């Protein structure tokens, strides 16, 4: 058994197949991938890694298994899956996942091929575990996959507490011990036991508060958008495939961006934190549905046309449109009066949080600081934005903000 001191859970005891997996290259690589990507440019202490998080998920999974009375081979499978659940992440975690997915068709939880090969596959087979069954658990399949990836998974419990701890914000401090203690299965579905509507609400509320404060902070969004655009340009070069990029770590990607002439300027900006600024920051009601629901190619076309209007290179304009808000946590099931009910049907808080999500949604258009005024005007015209519902980097009658108000 190996005992590891953790900043969140204190001492974590790793044993069995998980201990054998610890020193594989695939797991150790996670030491070099930041959990929150570019969020460290907002919160300097947010330098925790996917490795730390994976240990935390393993620890909470072990606690849940003890509580649920799951033992033997099935427990070993779940412990292995919990430690391996993030080995499919590319550099900077979720920041460039959409880019690699367009090229490979794989998200970070598509790990069947990855864990069937190399040292991880050898360790699993040596412990009488089938890699395919572990990969299925990572993807959240089956009754026990819900513990690893689902509305009540231990992944979410760890990252909320860990992200709050390392950013220093108080919003993600959920009572994960109670959540684990109240887990149970009803008709093969993972639920919270009777009397835990408020417990489920706490998980939902923590995620809803962390989203605008940390995960969707405007500086984090700008830096992520810049990194995505640079990565796309890097993949336009002939010497690197998306599959190869997906197995890089943060340092590998930044080095590749710096060594490639077409992306060096982006790498320099990210390295020195000379980020683009907001030219437009628009509420959903100010954005036509056709823009909200447009695809990647449409957004690149918008960037080119906006840049043409103001005489800039296309890479000097970034259009950043998040998906429509969703709240998967609202599908969490809680036992009420002897039956499993969806939280969204049981809690009046869900409706309020959905309204807040819609109000917090923003379309962003970003450009170098000295070009934001011209880019803002061009973006409003090109994308058909409602000027009354958009903060535009310009100072003129009818515009909702000034450049000073756009300062970080």
C-alpha positions in Angstrom: 0.0 0.0 0.0 1.2 3.5 -0.8 0.1 6.5 1.3 0.0 9.9 -0.4 -0.5 13.3 1.3 -3.2 15.2 -0.5 -4.1 18.9 -0.2 -7.8 18.2 -0.1 -8.4 14.7 1.4 -5.3 14.6 3.7 -3.9 11.0 3.4 -4.9 8.8 0.5 -4.1 5.1 0.7 -3.6 3.5 -2.7 -3.4 -0.2 -3.0 -4.2 -3.2 -5.2 -4.4 -2.5 -9.0 -4.5 1.2 -8.4 -1.1 1.1 -6.8 0.3 -0.9 -9.7 -1.2 1.7 -12.1 0.3 4.7 -10.4 3.7 4.7 -12.0 2.6 3.9 -15.5 3.5 6.6 -18.1 -0.2 7.2 -18.8 -1.0 8.1 -15.2 2.3 10.0 -14.5 1.7 12.1 -17.6 -1.3 13.7 -15.7 1.2 15.5 -13.4 1.9 17.8 -16.4 -1.7 18.6 -17.3 -3.4 21.4 -15.3 -6.8 20.6 -14.0 -8.2 24.0 -15.0 -6.0 24.9 -18.0 -5.7 28.6 -18.4 -7.7 29.5 -15.3 -4.4 30.0 -13.6 -4.2 33.3 -15.5 -7.1 34.5 -13.3 -6.4 32.5 -10.1 -2.6 32.1 -9.8 -2.8 29.3 -7.3 -5.0 27.2 -9.6 -2.0 25.0 -10.6 -3.3 21.7 -9.5 -3.1 18.8 -11.9 -5.2 16.0 -13.3 -2.9 13.6 -11.4 -4.0 15.1 -8.0 -7.6 15.1 -9.1 -7.4 11.4 -10.2 -6.0 10.5 -6.8 -8.9 12.3 -5.2 -11.5 10.6 -7.4 -9.9 7.2 -6.5 -10.1 8.1 -2.8 -13.8 9.1 -3.0 -14.6 6.0 -5.1 -13.0 3.8 -2.5 -15.1 5.5 0.2 -18.2 5.0 -1.8 -17.4 1.3 -2.4 -17.0 0.8 1.3 -20.3 2.5 2.0 -22.2 0.6 -0.7 -20.7 -2.7 0.3 -19.2 -3.4 -3.2 -16.2 -5.8 -2.9 -14.0 -8.1 -4.8 -13.3 -7.9 -8.6 -16.1 -5.4 -9.2 -14.6 -3.0 -6.6 -11.1 -3.4 -8.2 -12.6 -2.5 -11.6 -14.2 0.7 -10.2 -11.0 1.7 -8.4 -9.0 1.2 -11.6 -11.5 3.2 -13.6 -11.6 6.0 -11.1 -7.8 6.4 -11.2 -7.7 6.1 -15.0 -10.8 8.3 -15.7 -8.7 11.2 -17.0 -5.9 9.5 -18.9 -7.6 10.4 -22.1 -7.3 14.2 -21.5 -5.2 16.2 -24.0 -3.0 19.2 -23.0 -4.7 21.9 -21.0 -7.6 19.6 -20.1 -10.9 20.7 -21.7 -9.5 23.9 -23.2 -8.6 22.3 -26.6 -10.8 19.1 -26.4 -13.2 20.5 -28.9 -10.4 21.0 -31.4 -9.0 17.5 -31.1 -12.5 16.0 -31.2 -13.2 17.6 -34.6 -10.2 15.8 -36.0 -10.3 12.5 -34.1 -14.0 12.0 -33.1 -12.8 11.3 -29.5 -13.5 13.0 -26.2 -11.3 12.4 -23.1 -13.4 9.6 -21.9 -13.0 7.5 -25.1 -10.1 5.5 -23.7 -10.7 1.9 -25.0 -7.7 1.9 -27.3 -5.5 3.9 -24.9 -5.8 1.6 -21.9 -5.8 -1.6 -23.9 -2.2 -1.0 -25.0 1.1 -0.3 -23.2 1.8 -0.4 -19.5 -1.8 0.3 -18.4 -3.1 -2.7 -20.4 -0.4 -4.9 -19.1 -1.2 -3.9 -15.4 -4.9 -4.5 -15.9 -4.5 -7.9 -17.5 -1.9 -8.9 -14.8 -4.6 -8.2 -12.3 -7.3 -10.2 -14.2 -9.1 -7.0 -15.3 -10.3 -6.6 -18.9 -9.3 -3.2 -20.3 -12.5 -2.9 -22.3 -14.6 -3.3 -19.1 -12.6 -0.6 -17.3 -13.0 1.7 -20.4 -16.7 1.2 -20.3 -16.8 2.3 -16.6 -14.8 5.4 -17.5 -17.4 6.2 -20.1 -20.1 5.9 -17.4 -21.7 2.7 -18.8 -23.6 0.2 -16.7 -24.9 0.3 -13.2 -21.5 1.0 -11.6 -20.3 3.3 -14.3 -22.5 5.9 -12.7 -20.1 6.2 -9.8 -17.3 7.2 -12.2 -19.2 9.3 -14.7 -22.8 10.4 -13.9 -24.9 13.0 -12.1 -23.7 11.8 -8.7 -20.2 10.7 -9.7 -17.2 11.0 -7.4 -15.4 12.9 -10.2 -17.7 15.9 -9.7 -17.4 15.7 -6.0 -13.7 15.9 -6.1 -13.2 18.6 -8.7 -15.7 21.0 -7.1 -13.9 20.8 -3.7 -10.4 20.8 -5.3 -11.1 23.6 -7.7 -12.5 25.8 -4.9 -9.6 25.0 -2.6 -6.9 25.9 -5.2 -8.6 29.0 -6.6 -9.5 30.2 -3.1 -13.2 30.8 -3.8 -15.7 29.4 -1.3 -18.5 28.3 -3.7 -17.5 24.7 -4.4 -17.1 23.6 -0.8 -19.8 20.8 -0.9 -20.3 18.3 1.9 -18.8 15.4 -0.2 -18.7 13.1 2.9 -22.5 13.3 3.3 -23.0 12.9 -0.4 -21.1 9.6 -0.4 -22.8 8.5 2.8 -26.2 9.0 1.3 -25.6 7.2 -2.0 -27.7 4.1 -2.7 -29.0 2.2 -5.7 -32.7 2.1 -6.6 -33.7 -0.2 -9.6 -30.1 -0.2 -10.8 -29.8 3.6 -10.7 -27.5 5.6 -8.4 -29.6 7.9 -6.2 -29.5 9.8 -2.9 -31.3 8.2 0.0 -34.5 9.6 1.5 -34.3 13.1 3.0 -31.6 14.4 0.8 -33.2 16.9 -1.6 -31.1 19.7 0.0 -28.0 17.6 -0.3 -28.6 17.2 -4.0 -29.3 21.0 -4.2 -26.0 21.8 -2.6 -24.1 19.9 -5.5 -26.2 21.8 -8.0 -25.7 25.2 -6.4 -21.9 24.7 -6.0 -21.6 24.0 -9.8 -23.8 26.9 -10.7 -21.8 29.3 -8.6 -18.4 28.0 -9.7 -19.3 28.4 -13.4 -19.4 32.2 -13.7 -16.8 32.8 -11.0 -14.2 30.3 -12.2 -14.9 28.1 -15.2 -16.5 30.9 -17.3 -14.6 33.9 -16.0 -14.1 36.3 -18.9 -10.3 36.2 -18.8 -10.4 32.4 -18.6 -12.6 32.3 -21.6 -10.4 34.7 -23.6 -7.3 32.7 -22.9 -9.0 29.4 -23.7 -10.3 30.9 -27.0 -6.8 32.1 -27.9 -5.3 28.7 -27.1 -7.9 26.9 -29.2 -7.3 29.2 -32.1 -3.5 28.7 -31.9 -4.0 24.9 -31.6 -6.2 24.9 -34.7 -3.5 26.7 -36.6 -0.9 24.3 -35.3 -2.9 21.4 -36.7 -3.0 23.1 -40.1 0.7 22.4 -40.3 1.7 19.1 -41.9 4.1 17.8 -39.2 1.6 17.1 -36.4 -1.6 15.0 -36.2 -4.5 15.5 -33.9 -3.9 12.1 -32.4 -0.3 13.0 -31.6 -1.4 16.3 -30.1 -4.0 14.6 -27.9 -1.1 12.7 -26.2 0.9 15.8 -25.5 1.0 17.5 -22.1 0.8 21.2 -21.4 4.5 21.8 -21.8 4.6 19.9 -25.1 1.8 22.0 -26.6 3.2 25.3 -25.5 6.7 24.4 -26.8 5.2 23.3 -30.2 3.3 26.6 -30.4 6.4 28.5 -29.7 8.5 26.6 -32.3 5.9 27.0 -35.1 6.1 30.4 -36.9 2.3 30.4 -37.6 1.5 30.2 -33.9 4.5 31.8 -32.2 2.7 35.1 -31.7 -0.2 33.4 -29.8 2.3 31.5 -27.6 4.1 34.7 -26.8 0.8 36.4 -25.8 -0.2 33.5 -23.6 3.3 33.3 -22.1 3.4 36.9 -21.2 -0.4 37.2 -20.4 -0.8 39.8 -23.1 -4.3 38.6 -23.9 -6.9 39.9 -26.3 -9.7 42.0 -24.8 -13.5 41.9 -25.2 -14.8 43.8 -28.2 -18.3 42.5 -27.6 -19.9 40.7 -24.6 -23.5 40.0 -25.5 -26.4 38.4 -23.6 -28.3 35.6 -25.2 -31.3 37.8 -26.0 -29.1 40.1 -28.0 -27.8 37.3 -30.3 -29.9 35.9 -33.2 -30.7 32.2 -32.8 -28.8 31.5 -36.0 -25.6 32.8 -34.4 -26.1 30.9 -31.1 -26.7 27.6 -32.9 -24.1 28.1 -35.7 -21.2 25.6 -36.1 -17.5 25.9 -36.0 -17.1 26.8 -39.7 -19.7 29.6 -39.4 -17.8 31.2 -36.5 -14.5 31.1 -38.4 -16.3 32.7 -41.3 -17.6 35.5 -39.0 -14.0 36.1 -37.8 -12.8 36.5 -41.4 -15.6 38.9 -42.4 -15.2 41.0 -39.2 -11.5 41.2 -39.7 -12.0 42.2 -43.4 -14.3 45.0 -42.3 -11.5 46.6 -40.2 -8.5 45.6 -42.2 -7.1 43.0 -39.8 -5.7 39.5 -40.2 -8.4 36.8 -39.4 -6.3 35.6 -36.4 -6.7 39.0 -34.8 -10.4 38.3 -34.2 -11.9 35.5 -32.1 -15.6 34.8 -32.0 -16.4 32.8 -28.8 -20.0 31.4 -28.6 -20.6 28.9 -25.7 -23.3 26.2 -26.1 -26.8 26.9 -24.8 -26.9 26.4 -21.0 -27.6 23.0 -19.7 -27.9 21.6 -16.2 -27.3 17.9 -16.1 -27.2 17.9 -12.3 -30.9 18.6 -12.4 -31.5 15.0 -13.5 -30.0 13.7 -10.2 -32.5 11.3 -8.6 -33.4 11.5 -4.9 -35.6 9.2 -3.0 -38.8 11.0 -1.9 -41.6 9.2 -0.2 -40.2 5.8 -1.3 -39.7 6.7 -5.0 -36.8 8.0 -7.0 -37.6 11.5 -8.3 -35.6 13.8 -10.5 -34.3 16.8 -8.7 -35.5 19.1 -11.5 -39.1 18.0 -10.7 -38.7 18.1 -6.9 -36.7 21.3 -6.2 -37.9 24.9 -6.9 -34.2 25.9 -6.9 -33.6 24.3 -10.2 -35.9 26.7 -12.1 -34.2 29.7 -10.5 -30.7 28.4 -11.4 -31.7 27.7 -15.0 -32.9 31.3 -15.2 -29.6 32.5 -13.7 -27.6 30.3 -16.3 -29.5 31.9 -19.2 -28.9 35.4 -17.8 -25.1 34.7 -17.3 -24.6 33.3 -20.9 -22.5 35.6 -23.0 -21.2 35.7 -26.6 -17.7 37.1 -26.7 -15.8 38.7 -29.5 -12.1 39.3 -28.7 -9.3 41.3 -30.4 -6.0 43.0 -29.5 -6.6 45.9 -27.0 -6.1 48.7 -29.5 -8.5 47.1 -32.1 -11.5 46.4 -29.8 -13.5 49.5 -30.7 -13.4 48.9 -34.5 -13.9 45.1 -34.1 -16.8 45.7 -31.7 -18.7 47.8 -34.2 -18.0 45.4 -37.1 -19.1 42.4 -35.1 -22.4 44.0 -34.1 -23.1 44.7 -37.8 -21.8 41.4 -39.2 -23.5 39.2 -36.7 -26.8 41.2 -36.4 -26.5 41.7 -32.6 -29.0 43.8 -30.7 -26.9 46.8 -29.5 -29.1 47.3 -26.4 -28.2 43.8 -25.1 -24.5 43.8 -25.9 -21.5 45.5 -24.1 -19.5 46.9 -26.9 -15.9 48.3 -26.6 -16.8 51.7 -27.9 -17.9 55.0 -26.5 -20.9 56.4 -28.2 -24.6 57.0 -27.5 -26.7 53.9 -27.1 -23.8 51.6 -26.3 -23.9 49.9 -23.0 -20.4 50.2 -21.6 -17.1 52.0 -21.9 -13.6 50.7 -22.4 -12.8 51.3 -18.7 -15.6 49.1 -17.7 -14.1 46.3 -19.7 -10.9 46.3 -17.7 -10.1 43.1 -15.8 
